[in-house]
Amino acid sequence: MARHSSTVTLKLLLLLVLFRFSISEIIFEERFDDGWQGRWVKSEWKKSEGKAGSFKHTAGKWSGDPDDKGIQTFGDAKHFAVSAKISEFTNKNRTLVLQYSIRFEQDIECGGGYIKFLSGFVNQKKFGGDTPYSLMFGPDICGTQTKKLHVILSYQGQNYPIKKDLECETDKLTHFYTFILRPDASYSILIDNRERDSGSMYTDWDILPPRKIKDLKAKKPADWDDREYIDDPNATKPEGYDSIPKEIPDPKAKEPDSWDEEEDGIWKAPKIPNPKYKGPWKPKKIKNPNYKGKWKIPYIDNPEFEDDPDLYVLKPIKYVGIEVWQVKAGSVFDNVLICDDPEYAKQVVDEVFANREVEKEAFEEAEKVRKAREEEVIDRPLLPIFIHRFYFELWFS
């Protein structure tokens, strides 16, 4: 009987899983398998100026899986632009999940690693930095100071960056960036399946005026008592308190043997602080029974606020693109996903990170090789310089 019950439970769980995936939708997913060139169009933007970089189809130097390839920026101090056309969709009345992975294998120095989602018609051959987008999401690094995570939304033709200072990862391992936007205009930002931040479009972007504003005409009521503590009205000064001297003669002091009253006058002991003196008397403090707290300016409805129930709705997305500039190239983009199911996005991250330790070991090994080569380069030039100087001095001696 117990065995039959457990079998029924397993079947029900399986049905629930199948039902969830049947109603969720994977709008676009790119793992950059063979044939990716047929889905993506490389832009010719900046080509005529000799400033256009290219993309290599590779797993990179220390991938957790050598068969899991992405596209890697190639060519230093270049602009990189590539895009894919997708089936146009809208996020109205449903959750939007945008996710991708990036690995900065290079010392980037300065450059972007973000991704863009575009609407309307885009000439993919001319896709570039000036091409309008509906959302831009991802890291931007410059030196040791700038490690920004961009979340820029377009609303009625104007771009609005998130007001929070979000930071991206800067090491050389693979990281997943996930942006989730819901029909109530709430959002979540995840890095490697861990929530980095969350909030609302109403408060974290300056798209709409705030719902509430401070009432600048408000004044603190005259009877508002904001004293947390007050003097104890029942406290009384101890009798004789004011007669306690601040200093007293040092009881341990002794008149020196050489003291001569006729010449030196009457000897007086030096003064020392009186341990019984407590300073001017003050009544003790007690909690104020009438304390109302610190007065704050009240908020009122903002007359300029006009709600937009479709605030969260982006223009229908029709393209996904990578458009970045980098001083040093070498970033591997992969695992681009657009869907409406956060659980599926989480599953993709878990699947790739199953090889996380392998990637870390490969990176550590690559670092050992790199450092060994750097030491060789440092040591190598010394011998030729020494030989050249020896023969030069021999020739002219």
C-alpha positions, 0 to 999 in steps of 0.5 A, spaced: 500 500 500 505 504 501 509 503 495 503 504 491 502 511 494 509 513 493 508 511 486 502 515 485 506 521 488 511 521 483 507 521 478 503 527 480 510 530 481 512 529 474 505 531 471 506 538 475 513 539 472 510 537 465 505 542 466 509 547 468 514 547 462 508 546 458 505 553 459 512 556 460 515 559 453 522 559 451 522 565 446 529 565 444 535 560 446 542 560 444 548 556 446 552 557 440 552 550 437 555 549 430 551 553 425 550 559 429 553 564 424 546 562 420 542 565 426 547 571 427 549 577 423 555 581 424 555 588 423 559 592 419 559 598 423 566 601 424 569 597 419 570 602 414 574 606 419 578 599 421 575 599 428 571 593 427 573 587 431 571 580 430 568 574 434 571 567 434 567 561 435 571 557 441 570 554 448 575 559 450 582 557 454 579 554 460 572 552 459 569 547 464 567 543 457 571 544 451 565 542 447 561 548 450 563 554 445 561 561 445 563 567 441 569 571 443 571 578 442 577 578 438 582 584 436 584 589 441 581 596 441 575 595 437 568 595 437 564 589 436 557 588 434 553 582 432 545 581 433 540 575 432 533 576 429 528 573 433 520 571 433 517 578 435 514 578 442 511 582 448 512 581 455 505 584 457 501 580 462 507 575 463 514 575 467 520 576 462 527 573 464 533 575 460 539 571 461 546 570 458 553 568 461 560 572 460 567 570 461 572 575 461 578 571 459 582 578 458 585 583 462 580 588 459 582 594 462 576 598 459 570 595 456 563 592 456 560 586 456 553 587 456 547 585 451 542 589 448 534 587 446 532 591 440 525 593 438 522 595 431 526 594 424 534 594 425 538 593 419 543 588 422 549 590 418 549 597 420 547 595 428 552 599 432 552 604 438 547 609 436 542 603 434 536 604 439 534 599 444 529 597 449 533 594 454 541 594 456 543 589 461 550 587 463 557 589 466 561 595 464 569 595 467 574 600 466 580 600 471 579 598 478 574 603 480 569 602 475 565 595 475 558 597 473 552 593 472 548 596 467 540 596 467 538 601 462 530 601 460 527 605 454 521 608 455 517 612 450 524 613 446 528 615 452 533 611 456 533 610 463 539 607 467 537 604 474 539 609 480 542 604 484 550 602 484 550 595 482 557 592 481 559 586 476 564 580 477 571 582 475 574 575 475 576 571 469 571 565 470 564 564 467 558 568 470 551 568 469 547 575 469 539 574 469 534 580 469 527 578 471 521 583 470 514 582 472 507 584 471 507 588 477 513 592 475 517 589 480 524 586 478 530 581 480 537 581 478 541 575 479 548 573 478 550 566 478 543 564 480 544 568 487 539 575 487 544 581 487 538 586 488 531 587 487 525 592 487 520 596 483 521 600 476 516 605 480 522 607 485 529 605 482 528 608 475 526 616 474 521 614 469 515 616 472 514 622 477 514 619 485 507 617 487 508 621 494 512 627 495 514 631 501 509 636 504 514 642 504 508 646 507 508 642 513 510 644 519 512 641 526 506 642 531 507 647 536 505 641 541 510 636 538 514 633 544 521 630 540 525 630 547 526 622 548 528 624 555 527 629 560 529 631 567 526 627 573 521 633 576 521 629 582 529 629 583 532 634 589 539 636 590 542 633 596 543 637 602 550 641 602 551 639 595 553 646 593 558 646 598 562 640 596 569 644 594 572 642 587 579 641 590 581 639 597 588 640 600 592 633 598 592 629 605 598 626 603 602 632 602 608 634 608 611 640 609 618 640 606 624 639 612 627 645 608 621 650 609 622 656 613 616 660 615 620 666 616 622 666 609 617 662 605 611 664 609 606 659 612 606 652 608 600 650 605 598 643 602 598 643 594 591 642 591 588 636 588 581 634 585 576 632 590 573 625 589 567 627 592 566 633 587 561 631 582 560 637 578 554 642 578 548 638 580 543 636 574 537 632 575 537 625 573 534 623 566 527 619 565 523 617 559 519 622 557 512 620 557 509 625 552 515 623 547 512 622 540 518 621 536 522 625 531 518 629 527 518 628 520 516 631 514 509 628 512 508 625 504 502 627 500 500 624 493 504 627 488 499 631 483 504 630 477 504 623 478 500 619 473 500 611 473 502 607 467 499 600 468 503 598 462 510 601 465 513 594 465 511 593 458 517 593 453 516 595 446 515 588 442 522 585 442 525 583 435 532 582 436 538 581 441 545 584 440 552 584 443 555 591 441 561 593 446 567 596 445 573 593 449 581 595 450 583 588 450 579 583 447 577 576 449 570 576 452 566 569 451 559 570 450 554 564 451 548 561 453 543 567 451 536 566 454 529 569 453 523 566 457 518 567 462 520 562 467 525 563 472 526 556 474 528 554 467 533 560 467 536 557 474 536 550 471 540 552 465 545 555 470 545 549 474 547 545 468 553 549 466 555 550 473 556 542 473 563 543 470 564 549 475 570 546 478 573 543 472 573 550 469 576 553 476 582 548 475 583 549 468 584 557 470 589 555 475 593 551 470 593 556 465 595 562 470 601 557 472 603 557 465 602 564 464 606 566 470 612 561 468 612 565 461 612 572 464 618 570 468 621 567 462 620 573 458 623 577 464 630 573 464 631 572 457 633 579 454 639 579 459 643 574 456 643 577 449 644 584 452 650 582 456 653 578 450 652 585 446 655 589 451 661 584 452 663 584 444 662 592 444 667 593 449 672 588 446 672 591 439 673 598 442 678 596 447 
